[in-house]
Amino acid sequence: MKKKVTVMARSKLSLPLAIVVVLHVLLAGLVYAEPEMDPYKILGVTKGASQAEIKKFYKRLAKEWHPDKNKDPGAEDMFIKITKSYEILSNEEKRANYDRYGQMDDTQPYGNTHYGHRHDSFYFDESFFNFPFNSKNHRDFADSKYTLHFNQYVNDVVPDSYKRPYLIKITSDWCFSCIHIEPVWKEVVQEMESLGVGVGVVDVGYERRLANHLGAHRTPSILGVINGKVTFFHYAVAKEHLRQFVEDLLPQRLVERVTDKNDLQFLNSWHELNKPHVLLFDQVPAVPLLYKLAAFAYKDYLQFGYVDQGLSETANLQKQFNINTYAPTMLVFKENIDKPADIIQAKGMKKQIIDEFMSNNKFLLAPRLVNQKLFDELCPVKQFHRRRKYCVLLITGDEEIFSFGNQAFLSFASTNTREVVRFAYVYQRLQQPLCDILTQNKDSVQSQPQVVILERRNAAGKAFFKPVTAWNGSEEDKQCLQEELERLQKDPSILIHDAMLPELNNEFASMFIIRWIYASYDYLSEVIDDILHNNWREMMPLLSLIFSALFILFGTVVIQAFSDSSDDKQTKPKAKDGTKAENGEMHEKCFSKNFVEVTELTDITYMSNLVKLRPGHMNIVLVLTDASKNILLSKFAKEVYSFTGSLTLHFSFLNLDKHSEWMNTLLEYTQDAMQIDADDDEGANRKMDYTGYVLALNGHKKYLCLFKPVYTGEDLDSKSSEDEGAASGGRSRSRSRDDHPPRKSNRARSISTLQIHHKLDRLGLWMERLMEGTLPRYYIPAWPGLDKITPNK
């Protein structure tokens, strides 16, 4: 009975426990099955809502739940949910991904898995660890305020980086190292933002595309963007290092140091640069970062200088302008360098004060129109919701004779108090198309200075204008202009002329080379910085390209050097004395012409180069004399150079002054077939001139092919073509010489170097036919003996 009671008690206890377990599992399943948030429900739109409706509801909810306006404790989380929902539904790809799979993200940091992982039956949920940095719903609101998207970066940040630098942090929800830099980052952001530096945060889990575009391959990373160029921060994350990093992003030539020695040179450059000049007086030796940032923002409008009040070299400047040493002072100078046009002095100078000061002094009292951008700002196009603005334009010249009138126009402009009227002048010589239209000058001839009042009506260039008066700076001219301005204020219709104005020439375009040099310097500095700091994995493609180019260049130089050295070694052999020549010990190799090695055919080389020549090989022999040797060898090498690639061809030359008997004996074997000599008795008494003949000798099959020179020059009667077995060539030439012996004698005495050179003009064509096998072959019973090749006694 006792045992039964115990069992009943256990069963009563186990029943509630089982119910609790089952309910827990069911509730957990419902929680896991339901997505963490529904963007449609959060924004209050249907699944078929258009982008315009989504944007409308998002703006209304964002304004309602913004933490700065809504003090509800859950406002911050709700605002993040609204922002994330709009991010998903405004992107068609992310919206389609959510509609199909219920997934909130289509990309994750450095992987393709989601924050919640399901492996078979095991579910891994990030909330198990309850880390505040890896939860999308607990992301730091300070970072979400600076979150950048790809389109926002391209359309907003990059153009704005030409006016101020940006400091961007690359992070992710699963970045453990990001926690350590967070306190320093927040402190730096607070300081930099007050100075005017742009701040951005890129979460690679949501903006993988932007991270890849910036070249950020790891988290955390910090980078700067200025003038559209990205620069990575490579040092320890400390406030001083980040501040120095921002300062190093700025160009080095923004602010000029001004002392008592160069103050006049600095202030007098207003006319050349066409800009007002700003001077900051302060006690610190280094130029304040706030001032540098202001100089970068207004670099297109103002020229900046800095005066260190702690230097003795600046004492006269401080005394001249009565500078208070206890607070920073900023002066702006326009056309009058003796008196500042405006001044501010504040102990804690803020960015807002500086911006307002700069904006009110961006232009000279009467600036020169030097480009279209300045024209658009000084003389803006009329807007319907704004007051009319007029430009009083002086068309003048830059010569000395116009200086009085120009100065009088400046004096008149300095007394102007009307906000709707701007004064400017233009040099007719530099802006001729604009001046021709406004002065109605059709001859493009420089006219007298003239004042024109104009109003621009649209961006296409349409303008209404009226020439007021010829201007020489007299009191009458000033009075006439004053009356016209008063009439204009009452009746704008007095601008009776209209025209389409051309775009202005950029007078500072010549400074492009200087800007290009500076840009090249900055680019090289960036490359060197990347080489010093980037990891090797990122630098491998660049290093591989550089080393490949160096290897190819080095290899080419080495090969060329060895080739040149081998050519230098191929020198002419020393001449032998008469005794050695008689004993047959001379073995001469000709120097190379175009890398063609030509060997002399002598009693020493006779056997190897002809009689015992390998089957299939041929020896191409040039016949020459001592007088024609150098000329013919040079021409011969050039003609046969393209055939030196064949391993079956050898090149030699035969000197007729030494071996004429061998030549006669060889041609006697083939005279019947070739019909070289005449049939009459007089031919036996005549000595043939074989200079320029070329023989192709096949030592194994005992045949030859013959090339006869083509004579060019003055003696047209002796001209002949190459002989391929025709019998008439030798006979006709022989008869011609027999009939006119005096003429032959005169030609032989007056033959020129040019005529010898042209004997081998058609050798290249003959060589082509030789390689084709289409030339006639003359067979001989045997090669002449060694006694025939021995030099003449």
Legacy VTK file of the C-alpha trace (Angstrom):
# vtk DataFile Version 3.0
C-alpha trace
ASCII
DATASET POLYDATA
POINTS 793 float
0.000 0.000 0.000
2.857 2.339 0.791
4.542 1.530 -2.477
1.363 2.277 -4.395
0.980 5.685 -2.731
4.532 6.568 -3.700
3.900 5.666 -7.330
0.690 7.734 -7.345
2.564 10.712 -5.879
5.269 10.477 -8.523
2.690 10.261 -11.299
0.938 13.365 -9.930
4.214 15.270 -9.906
5.265 14.113 -13.377
1.994 15.148 -15.027
2.341 18.907 -14.406
6.018 18.685 -15.362
5.175 17.036 -18.658
2.545 19.662 -19.389
5.083 22.422 -18.728
7.646 20.788 -21.018
5.116 20.330 -23.835
3.905 23.924 -23.564
7.499 25.176 -23.545
8.330 23.220 -26.681
5.171 24.435 -28.470
5.755 28.042 -27.518
9.406 27.809 -28.490
8.420 26.330 -31.826
5.978 29.174 -32.419
8.643 31.709 -31.507
11.229 30.114 -33.775
8.776 29.631 -36.615
7.722 33.268 -36.586
10.171 35.730 -38.096
11.680 38.235 -35.714
9.852 41.148 -37.401
7.544 41.773 -40.321
8.594 44.900 -42.273
5.137 45.234 -43.807
3.457 45.308 -40.390
6.032 47.686 -38.945
5.535 50.221 -41.737
1.798 49.538 -41.878
1.644 48.773 -45.611
0.316 45.860 -47.614
2.472 43.442 -49.583
1.329 45.043 -52.821
2.263 48.570 -51.756
4.164 50.697 -54.248
7.526 52.323 -53.555
5.862 55.731 -53.234
3.502 54.418 -50.535
6.341 52.711 -48.673
8.388 55.904 -48.728
5.439 57.972 -47.538
4.695 55.718 -44.550
8.395 55.473 -43.699
8.831 59.255 -43.505
5.779 59.624 -41.279
6.864 56.839 -38.894
10.501 57.925 -38.828
9.480 61.431 -37.833
7.142 60.069 -35.164
9.570 57.584 -33.573
12.850 59.492 -33.893
14.608 59.239 -30.476
15.374 62.947 -30.465
11.639 63.776 -30.619
9.999 60.764 -28.991
10.944 60.243 -25.327
9.323 56.802 -25.108
11.822 54.202 -23.758
11.195 51.939 -26.737
11.504 54.701 -29.334
15.082 53.859 -30.201
14.355 50.179 -30.899
11.247 51.083 -32.860
13.147 53.598 -34.950
15.759 50.960 -35.807
13.020 48.539 -36.842
11.399 51.203 -39.039
14.723 52.026 -40.687
15.541 48.365 -41.290
12.060 47.678 -42.671
12.343 50.540 -45.123
15.827 49.357 -46.125
14.381 45.945 -47.027
11.195 47.081 -48.779
12.838 49.920 -50.737
15.298 47.451 -52.283
13.532 45.241 -54.834
16.040 42.399 -54.462
15.824 42.326 -50.646
12.044 42.669 -50.801
11.720 39.719 -53.182
14.054 37.685 -50.970
11.872 38.394 -47.925
8.624 37.615 -49.785
9.978 34.240 -50.941
11.950 32.991 -47.965
11.059 35.303 -45.078
14.712 36.288 -44.764
15.592 39.759 -43.578
19.080 39.844 -45.144
20.542 38.670 -48.419
24.163 39.186 -47.399
26.105 38.446 -44.233
29.544 39.478 -43.022
32.194 37.435 -44.818
30.050 34.387 -45.284
26.846 33.086 -46.825
25.185 31.881 -43.607
22.670 33.842 -41.525
22.948 34.865 -37.910
20.611 32.037 -36.919
22.083 28.713 -38.137
20.150 25.511 -38.598
22.298 22.381 -38.918
20.116 19.292 -39.342
17.988 19.241 -36.191
20.182 21.607 -34.117
19.158 25.255 -34.102
21.774 27.852 -33.128
20.222 31.184 -32.197
22.306 34.277 -31.552
20.115 35.363 -28.649
21.435 32.368 -26.702
24.605 34.337 -25.961
22.788 37.671 -25.504
25.716 39.664 -26.971
24.646 43.284 -27.501
27.007 43.784 -30.442
25.809 40.884 -32.553
22.090 41.533 -32.362
20.401 43.468 -35.095
17.814 44.830 -32.689
20.438 46.046 -30.209
22.770 47.793 -32.636
24.287 50.970 -31.209
22.069 53.863 -32.206
25.123 56.166 -32.434
26.405 54.013 -35.313
23.033 53.631 -37.035
22.875 57.401 -37.329
25.980 57.326 -39.563
25.186 54.149 -41.489
26.113 54.392 -45.161
24.566 52.592 -48.119
26.149 52.133 -51.514
23.971 54.633 -53.379
24.296 57.135 -50.561
28.084 56.834 -50.682
28.272 57.274 -54.450
25.711 60.078 -54.748
26.350 62.031 -51.533
29.634 61.172 -49.833
31.934 61.177 -52.876
30.790 64.596 -54.206
30.834 66.042 -50.674
34.382 64.720 -50.122
35.637 67.514 -52.412
34.562 69.977 -49.697
35.325 68.052 -46.520
37.084 64.781 -45.602
35.164 61.736 -44.395
36.137 59.285 -41.661
34.503 55.893 -42.197
34.505 52.833 -39.923
34.065 49.320 -41.343
32.368 47.024 -38.847
30.035 44.041 -38.532
27.732 42.540 -35.940
30.082 39.627 -35.258
33.225 41.754 -34.954
34.718 41.083 -31.507
37.613 43.534 -32.046
35.185 46.354 -32.815
34.237 46.478 -29.120
37.751 47.580 -28.126
37.902 50.589 -30.477
34.324 51.738 -29.781
35.108 54.183 -26.897
37.903 55.862 -28.882
35.776 55.955 -32.018
32.883 57.687 -30.251
35.186 60.284 -28.740
36.891 61.001 -32.077
33.566 61.171 -33.921
32.229 63.705 -31.462
35.278 65.929 -31.935
35.640 65.531 -35.710
31.969 66.135 -36.409
32.118 69.438 -34.547
35.039 70.461 -36.775
33.148 69.631 -39.967
34.544 66.178 -40.794
32.028 63.781 -42.304
31.471 60.485 -40.466
30.203 57.187 -41.811
29.787 53.581 -40.682
29.624 50.617 -43.068
28.268 47.333 -41.748
29.569 44.612 -44.049
26.677 42.408 -43.024
24.252 44.787 -44.725
26.494 46.597 -47.215
28.924 43.998 -48.525
28.905 45.680 -51.919
30.021 49.020 -50.478
32.723 47.341 -48.385
34.128 45.653 -51.495
33.935 48.920 -53.394
36.013 50.626 -50.702
38.512 47.752 -50.650
37.808 46.893 -47.012
38.558 43.188 -46.553
38.572 42.962 -42.769
36.865 44.361 -39.710
37.394 46.607 -37.936
38.906 49.025 -40.464
39.022 52.800 -40.537
39.499 54.767 -43.721
39.364 58.339 -44.941
37.793 59.694 -48.120
38.834 63.017 -49.633
38.464 64.241 -53.216
36.887 60.867 -53.981
40.100 59.020 -52.980
40.129 56.321 -50.289
43.014 56.123 -47.778
43.245 53.453 -45.058
44.281 54.100 -41.464
47.158 51.742 -40.539
48.116 52.728 -37.005
46.943 51.981 -33.474
43.433 53.281 -32.809
44.100 56.252 -30.545
42.584 59.708 -30.512
45.863 61.443 -31.385
46.567 59.061 -34.273
43.105 59.470 -35.779
43.306 63.241 -35.468
46.673 63.232 -37.231
45.254 60.886 -39.874
42.465 63.352 -40.696
44.988 66.187 -40.854
47.239 64.194 -43.199
44.314 63.617 -45.556
44.191 67.338 -46.350
46.413 68.771 -49.108
49.694 70.203 -47.873
49.441 73.585 -49.643
46.129 74.797 -48.239
47.410 77.433 -45.832
50.423 79.677 -46.377
52.586 80.858 -43.490
52.612 84.679 -43.463
55.176 86.880 -41.730
56.350 90.505 -41.989
58.539 89.500 -44.938
55.916 88.023 -47.255
52.662 89.701 -46.167
52.558 92.151 -49.093
53.293 89.414 -51.600
50.494 87.316 -50.122
47.875 90.090 -50.045
48.769 91.551 -53.453
48.091 88.240 -55.208
44.328 88.921 -55.087
44.419 90.316 -58.629
46.246 87.332 -60.093
44.212 84.688 -58.242
40.938 86.638 -58.430
40.156 85.712 -54.814
39.812 87.437 -51.429
42.550 86.583 -48.920
41.936 85.431 -45.346
44.449 85.807 -42.503
44.105 83.991 -39.181
46.080 85.304 -36.196
46.575 82.799 -33.374
49.072 81.989 -30.625
49.625 78.277 -31.423
52.608 77.419 -33.661
50.721 74.789 -35.688
47.830 75.744 -37.941
44.596 74.660 -36.168
42.777 71.742 -37.784
39.524 73.726 -37.801
41.167 76.396 -39.932
42.630 73.811 -42.316
39.214 72.218 -42.778
37.681 75.611 -43.495
40.431 76.323 -46.004
39.713 73.036 -47.762
35.969 73.732 -47.897
36.431 77.213 -49.435
39.632 76.618 -51.436
37.862 77.530 -54.710
36.819 80.946 -53.398
39.405 82.150 -50.886
43.165 82.138 -50.342
44.256 81.356 -46.778
47.195 82.475 -44.694
48.214 81.899 -41.066
50.091 84.261 -38.761
51.758 82.796 -35.670
51.538 85.491 -33.017
54.276 83.849 -30.986
56.939 84.691 -33.593
58.888 87.924 -33.503
58.738 88.015 -37.330
54.984 88.769 -37.128
55.111 91.685 -34.663
54.672 94.382 -37.340
51.608 92.644 -38.785
49.976 92.447 -35.366
50.704 96.090 -34.718
49.519 97.204 -38.164
46.085 95.610 -37.809
45.814 96.064 -34.023
45.413 92.343 -33.288
44.280 91.214 -29.838
46.679 88.547 -28.610
44.159 86.942 -26.255
41.773 85.540 -28.851
42.074 84.199 -32.403
41.353 86.851 -35.015
40.332 86.355 -38.624
40.658 89.096 -41.265
39.494 89.037 -44.870
41.071 91.314 -47.481
39.613 92.104 -50.877
40.824 94.724 -53.351
42.097 97.017 -50.576
45.071 95.346 -48.883
45.562 98.143 -46.351
42.207 97.682 -44.670
40.393 94.387 -44.036
36.937 94.097 -45.574
35.652 92.078 -42.629
36.897 90.830 -39.267
35.858 88.387 -36.539
37.429 87.706 -33.180
36.336 85.003 -30.767
37.998 83.075 -27.995
36.232 79.835 -28.856
35.858 80.078 -32.618
33.264 77.561 -33.839
32.690 76.053 -37.235
29.327 77.777 -37.676
30.888 81.202 -37.114
33.685 80.509 -39.590
31.283 79.157 -42.237
29.095 82.231 -42.004
32.123 84.507 -42.187
33.496 82.723 -45.249
30.148 82.559 -47.054
29.659 86.308 -46.698
33.093 87.056 -48.183
33.455 84.510 -50.996
33.870 87.095 -53.758
35.743 90.296 -54.412
33.777 93.535 -54.658
34.170 93.376 -58.448
35.652 90.023 -59.426
36.816 89.119 -62.931
34.761 86.512 -64.780
37.334 83.798 -65.417
35.158 80.713 -65.920
31.571 79.565 -66.250
31.312 78.386 -62.647
32.069 81.841 -61.277
29.654 83.398 -63.770
26.867 81.059 -62.587
27.422 82.021 -58.947
27.815 85.750 -59.437
25.005 86.053 -61.974
22.596 83.233 -61.141
19.687 82.238 -63.351
16.399 83.878 -62.390
14.211 81.701 -60.159
10.456 82.265 -59.917
10.373 82.102 -56.122
13.373 84.387 -55.633
14.104 88.050 -56.224
15.637 89.137 -59.504
19.417 89.469 -59.550
21.287 91.653 -61.995
24.898 91.792 -63.090
26.675 95.026 -63.919
29.463 93.926 -66.227
32.410 96.043 -67.344
33.891 94.894 -70.661
37.463 96.168 -70.642
41.066 95.222 -71.342
44.100 94.264 -69.284
46.420 96.898 -70.749
47.781 99.759 -68.693
45.648 102.370 -70.499
42.493 100.812 -69.030
43.711 100.816 -65.414
42.119 104.178 -64.554
38.686 103.137 -65.814
38.958 99.764 -64.087
39.846 101.425 -60.799
36.926 103.830 -61.142
34.557 100.912 -61.741
35.887 99.203 -58.603
35.363 102.397 -56.627
31.768 102.589 -57.851
31.148 98.930 -56.971
32.457 99.435 -53.423
29.683 101.948 -52.750
26.932 99.573 -53.858
24.409 98.659 -51.171
21.872 96.828 -53.309
21.743 93.087 -52.628
20.183 92.340 -56.022
23.068 93.857 -57.992
26.466 92.240 -58.473
29.456 93.925 -60.125
32.040 92.134 -62.248
34.385 92.815 -65.133
35.684 90.760 -68.023
38.701 91.045 -70.293
37.528 91.309 -73.872
40.660 89.659 -75.217
40.148 86.515 -73.087
36.342 86.250 -73.381
35.839 87.440 -76.958
32.635 85.431 -77.829
30.737 86.767 -74.792
31.903 90.334 -75.334
30.970 90.320 -79.042
27.372 89.435 -78.166
26.999 91.955 -75.344
28.598 94.806 -77.307
26.904 93.709 -80.554
30.293 93.766 -82.230
30.314 91.652 -85.390
33.912 92.320 -86.410
35.513 90.825 -83.247
37.633 93.968 -82.991
38.468 95.169 -79.483
36.217 98.126 -78.747
36.257 100.795 -76.059
35.364 99.737 -72.493
31.647 99.474 -71.999
29.235 98.766 -69.117
26.384 96.294 -69.644
23.534 95.358 -67.296
22.234 91.824 -67.786
19.850 89.314 -66.250
20.125 85.595 -66.955
16.806 83.885 -67.624
17.620 80.185 -67.997
20.471 77.701 -67.713
20.661 77.313 -71.496
22.239 80.762 -71.721
19.338 83.079 -72.503
19.774 86.550 -71.026
18.259 90.029 -71.218
20.756 92.886 -71.307
21.243 96.545 -72.091
24.480 98.373 -72.935
24.508 101.372 -70.614
27.411 103.573 -71.543
30.950 103.674 -72.803
33.181 103.676 -69.731
36.259 105.728 -69.111
35.772 106.258 -65.360
34.571 109.840 -65.488
31.989 111.297 -63.122
29.505 111.523 -66.013
29.855 107.767 -66.595
29.237 107.072 -62.918
26.185 109.294 -62.864
24.753 107.651 -65.984
25.235 104.193 -64.505
23.634 105.263 -61.211
20.550 106.551 -63.027
20.200 103.342 -65.047
20.322 101.247 -61.865
17.608 103.356 -60.275
15.431 102.975 -63.394
16.076 99.221 -63.379
14.838 98.958 -59.807
11.529 100.526 -60.845
11.155 98.982 -64.314
13.017 95.725 -65.188
11.707 95.952 -68.759
14.424 98.440 -69.677
16.602 95.397 -70.553
15.446 95.447 -74.149
17.982 93.101 -75.771
18.046 89.327 -75.487
20.635 86.780 -76.606
21.993 83.300 -75.995
25.253 83.691 -74.098
28.111 81.290 -74.891
29.970 79.384 -72.210
32.917 81.261 -70.789
36.496 80.198 -71.403
38.384 78.884 -68.401
41.220 81.370 -67.996
42.907 79.191 -65.361
43.107 76.169 -67.665
46.854 76.741 -68.028
47.217 75.748 -64.382
46.127 72.219 -65.310
49.754 71.064 -65.629
50.524 72.253 -62.099
47.430 70.514 -60.750
48.416 67.375 -62.648
51.884 67.425 -61.079
50.369 67.777 -57.615
47.882 64.978 -58.340
50.720 62.728 -59.564
52.670 63.446 -56.393
49.664 62.558 -54.245
49.093 59.364 -56.228
52.712 58.255 -55.858
52.544 58.975 -52.139
49.431 56.844 -51.903
51.078 53.965 -53.790
54.138 54.085 -51.541
51.893 54.158 -48.488
49.969 51.133 -49.750
53.189 49.214 -50.393
54.451 49.961 -46.887
51.257 49.133 -45.026
49.028 46.815 -47.038
49.227 43.101 -46.436
51.046 40.952 -48.989
47.892 39.199 -50.150
46.455 42.466 -51.423
49.749 43.560 -52.963
50.586 40.308 -54.761
48.935 41.218 -58.122
50.790 44.556 -58.256
54.117 43.030 -57.191
53.706 40.197 -59.708
53.149 42.718 -62.500
56.169 44.793 -61.488
58.532 41.809 -61.208
57.312 40.358 -64.515
58.035 43.636 -66.291
61.476 43.872 -64.669
62.295 40.261 -65.588
61.359 40.801 -69.230
63.359 44.024 -69.391
66.395 42.506 -67.671
66.281 39.403 -69.878
66.142 41.506 -73.035
69.123 43.592 -71.956
71.188 40.514 -71.039
70.453 38.739 -74.324
71.305 41.857 -76.307
74.540 42.309 -74.352
75.674 38.728 -75.014
74.713 39.036 -78.670
76.746 42.223 -79.064
79.742 40.694 -77.324
79.674 37.638 -79.615
79.556 39.915 -82.660
82.565 41.862 -81.459
84.586 38.658 -81.246
84.062 37.962 -84.941
86.947 40.088 -86.277
88.890 39.840 -89.443
91.843 37.450 -89.329
95.249 38.974 -89.566
96.836 39.044 -93.008
99.454 36.375 -93.612
102.846 37.096 -95.041
103.759 36.162 -98.633
105.579 32.930 -97.664
102.569 31.516 -95.814
100.276 32.449 -98.690
102.530 30.504 -101.109
102.515 27.439 -98.845
98.659 27.442 -98.795
98.349 28.200 -95.076
95.924 31.121 -95.394
92.410 30.437 -94.090
90.318 33.583 -94.107
86.860 34.040 -92.748
85.019 37.141 -93.797
83.505 39.414 -91.188
79.748 39.046 -90.753
77.387 41.292 -92.643
73.948 41.273 -91.088
74.978 38.167 -89.141
75.813 36.165 -92.316
79.052 34.180 -92.054
80.809 33.954 -95.428
83.879 31.681 -95.729
86.511 32.019 -98.427
86.807 29.008 -100.738
90.531 28.086 -100.734
92.596 24.944 -101.068
92.171 24.489 -97.302
88.364 24.674 -97.244
87.886 23.104 -100.667
87.295 19.525 -99.500
84.977 20.307 -96.558
82.948 23.049 -98.274
82.500 21.340 -101.650
83.871 17.903 -102.446
82.794 16.251 -99.212
79.720 18.386 -98.622
76.949 16.411 -96.971
74.071 15.150 -99.136
71.294 17.694 -99.481
73.595 20.616 -98.666
74.615 23.357 -101.071
77.350 25.969 -101.018
76.428 29.417 -102.385
79.709 30.883 -103.758
80.140 34.556 -104.695
82.813 35.300 -107.296
84.725 38.535 -106.687
88.088 40.288 -106.952
90.213 42.156 -104.451
88.927 45.476 -105.785
85.241 44.582 -105.472
85.496 42.395 -102.370
84.086 44.711 -99.683
81.279 46.103 -101.826
80.068 42.763 -103.151
80.319 40.988 -99.794
78.171 43.649 -98.140
75.534 43.440 -100.880
75.722 39.617 -100.924
75.102 39.402 -97.166
72.046 41.636 -97.391
70.531 39.681 -100.287
70.952 36.215 -98.745
70.274 37.196 -95.132
66.655 36.039 -95.257
67.827 32.539 -96.310
70.321 32.013 -93.486
67.687 30.163 -91.473
68.135 27.093 -93.692
70.603 24.586 -92.250
71.351 23.150 -95.690
72.875 26.319 -97.147
76.494 27.439 -96.717
77.929 30.702 -97.956
81.401 31.236 -99.428
83.265 33.521 -101.812
85.906 32.825 -104.477
88.639 35.354 -105.232
89.310 35.500 -108.991
92.668 37.154 -108.454
93.827 33.946 -106.771
91.734 31.165 -108.307
90.722 32.247 -111.822
92.055 28.991 -113.310
89.661 26.913 -111.206
86.741 29.055 -112.363
87.693 28.649 -116.013
88.105 24.890 -115.615
84.694 24.535 -113.923
82.875 26.459 -116.645
84.675 24.538 -119.400
82.849 21.395 -118.218
79.506 23.067 -118.822
80.209 25.476 -121.675
78.314 23.386 -124.213
75.183 23.338 -122.079
75.459 26.911 -120.817
76.971 28.410 -124.018
78.965 30.947 -122.038
81.829 31.423 -124.567
81.584 32.517 -128.160
81.957 29.984 -130.975
84.452 32.023 -132.960
88.186 31.937 -132.594
88.355 35.426 -131.159
86.530 34.241 -128.013
89.515 32.117 -127.023
91.749 35.147 -126.900
89.335 37.111 -124.641
89.417 36.845 -120.851
85.938 36.595 -119.262
84.969 38.872 -116.326
83.150 36.678 -113.788
82.925 39.370 -111.061
79.470 39.217 -109.413
78.666 35.668 -110.573
77.122 33.432 -107.935
77.418 29.626 -108.019
75.145 27.235 -106.177
77.269 24.062 -105.846
75.887 20.676 -104.814
79.012 18.732 -103.892
77.302 15.348 -103.502
75.279 15.261 -106.769
77.900 17.244 -108.735
75.792 19.958 -110.303
75.630 23.719 -110.142
73.207 26.587 -110.752
74.529 29.886 -112.097
73.533 33.496 -111.379
74.788 36.134 -113.804
74.923 39.739 -112.528
72.513 42.381 -113.728
74.434 45.496 -114.769
72.783 48.834 -114.022
74.113 52.315 -114.543
75.368 54.254 -117.543
76.314 51.379 -119.868
72.913 50.280 -121.117
74.401 48.164 -123.935
76.068 45.816 -121.481
72.917 45.180 -119.453
71.870 41.533 -119.147
69.551 39.433 -117.084
70.247 36.445 -114.941
71.102 33.315 -116.892
69.145 30.182 -116.328
70.530 28.294 -119.328
69.648 30.662 -122.164
72.377 30.510 -124.816
71.906 33.980 -126.226
73.035 35.873 -123.124
76.763 35.113 -123.257
76.975 35.207 -127.052
75.295 38.555 -127.503
77.361 40.096 -124.746
80.554 38.686 -126.293
79.754 40.048 -129.717
78.905 43.454 -128.331
82.261 43.673 -126.635
84.107 42.478 -129.751
82.418 45.003 -131.985
83.231 47.938 -129.725
86.555 47.302 -127.997
87.318 50.999 -127.302
83.975 51.468 -125.594
84.561 48.394 -123.467
87.935 49.703 -122.429
86.463 53.053 -121.440
83.655 51.407 -119.458
86.085 49.190 -117.570
88.148 52.187 -116.575
85.169 54.274 -115.460
83.048 51.629 -113.748
81.807 53.049 -110.469
81.248 51.598 -107.049
77.530 52.037 -107.549
77.581 49.842 -110.679
79.396 47.050 -108.830
76.915 47.282 -106.007
73.969 46.857 -108.372
75.319 43.630 -109.907
73.543 41.586 -107.198
70.222 43.439 -107.314
68.255 40.356 -108.442
70.083 37.821 -106.315
67.194 37.600 -103.846
64.754 36.491 -106.572
67.300 33.984 -107.858
67.679 32.533 -104.351
63.911 32.093 -104.103
63.865 30.091 -107.342
66.851 28.091 -106.093
64.923 27.122 -102.957
61.884 26.256 -105.089
64.032 23.980 -107.300
63.007 25.695 -110.571
66.515 26.775 -111.700
68.368 24.825 -114.443
71.004 22.427 -113.112
74.286 21.903 -114.919
75.899 18.571 -114.120
79.676 17.994 -114.321
81.616 14.707 -114.407
83.861 15.721 -111.489
84.910 18.736 -109.543
88.200 20.306 -110.707
91.190 18.952 -108.891
93.125 20.506 -106.064
95.790 21.696 -108.458
93.202 23.931 -110.074
92.207 25.567 -106.780
95.781 26.379 -105.771
96.420 30.110 -105.870
97.969 31.572 -108.980
101.722 31.785 -108.865
LINES 1 794
793 0 1 2 3 4 5 6 7 8 9 10 11 12 13 14 15 16 17 18 19 20 21 22 23 24 25 26 27 28 29 30 31 32 33 34 35 36 37 38 39 40 41 42 43 44 45 46 47 48 49 50 51 52 53 54 55 56 57 58 59 60 61 62 63 64 65 66 67 68 69 70 71 72 73 74 75 76 77 78 79 80 81 82 83 84 85 86 87 88 89 90 91 92 93 94 95 96 97 98 99 100 101 102 103 104 105 106 107 108 109 110 111 112 113 114 115 116 117 118 119 120 121 122 123 124 125 126 127 128 129 130 131 132 133 134 135 136 137 138 139 140 141 142 143 144 145 146 147 148 149 150 151 152 153 154 155 156 157 158 159 160 161 162 163 164 165 166 167 168 169 170 171 172 173 174 175 176 177 178 179 180 181 182 183 184 185 186 187 188 189 190 191 192 193 194 195 196 197 198 199 200 201 202 203 204 205 206 207 208 209 210 211 212 213 214 215 216 217 218 219 220 221 222 223 224 225 226 227 228 229 230 231 232 233 234 235 236 237 238 239 240 241 242 243 244 245 246 247 248 249 250 251 252 253 254 255 256 257 258 259 260 261 262 263 264 265 266 267 268 269 270 271 272 273 274 275 276 277 278 279 280 281 282 283 284 285 286 287 288 289 290 291 292 293 294 295 296 297 298 299 300 301 302 303 304 305 306 307 308 309 310 311 312 313 314 315 316 317 318 319 320 321 322 323 324 325 326 327 328 329 330 331 332 333 334 335 336 337 338 339 340 341 342 343 344 345 346 347 348 349 350 351 352 353 354 355 356 357 358 359 360 361 362 363 364 365 366 367 368 369 370 371 372 373 374 375 376 377 378 379 380 381 382 383 384 385 386 387 388 389 390 391 392 393 394 395 396 397 398 399 400 401 402 403 404 405 406 407 408 409 410 411 412 413 414 415 416 417 418 419 420 421 422 423 424 425 426 427 428 429 430 431 432 433 434 435 436 437 438 439 440 441 442 443 444 445 446 447 448 449 450 451 452 453 454 455 456 457 458 459 460 461 462 463 464 465 466 467 468 469 470 471 472 473 474 475 476 477 478 479 480 481 482 483 484 485 486 487 488 489 490 491 492 493 494 495 496 497 498 499 500 501 502 503 504 505 506 507 508 509 510 511 512 513 514 515 516 517 518 519 520 521 522 523 524 525 526 527 528 529 530 531 532 533 534 535 536 537 538 539 540 541 542 543 544 545 546 547 548 549 550 551 552 553 554 555 556 557 558 559 560 561 562 563 564 565 566 567 568 569 570 571 572 573 574 575 576 577 578 579 580 581 582 583 584 585 586 587 588 589 590 591 592 593 594 595 596 597 598 599 600 601 602 603 604 605 606 607 608 609 610 611 612 613 614 615 616 617 618 619 620 621 622 623 624 625 626 627 628 629 630 631 632 633 634 635 636 637 638 639 640 641 642 643 644 645 646 647 648 649 650 651 652 653 654 655 656 657 658 659 660 661 662 663 664 665 666 667 668 669 670 671 672 673 674 675 676 677 678 679 680 681 682 683 684 685 686 687 688 689 690 691 692 693 694 695 696 697 698 699 700 701 702 703 704 705 706 707 708 709 710 711 712 713 714 715 716 717 718 719 720 721 722 723 724 725 726 727 728 729 730 731 732 733 734 735 736 737 738 739 740 741 742 743 744 745 746 747 748 749 750 751 752 753 754 755 756 757 758 759 760 761 762 763 764 765 766 767 768 769 770 771 772 773 774 775 776 777 778 779 780 781 782 783 784 785 786 787 788 789 790 791 792
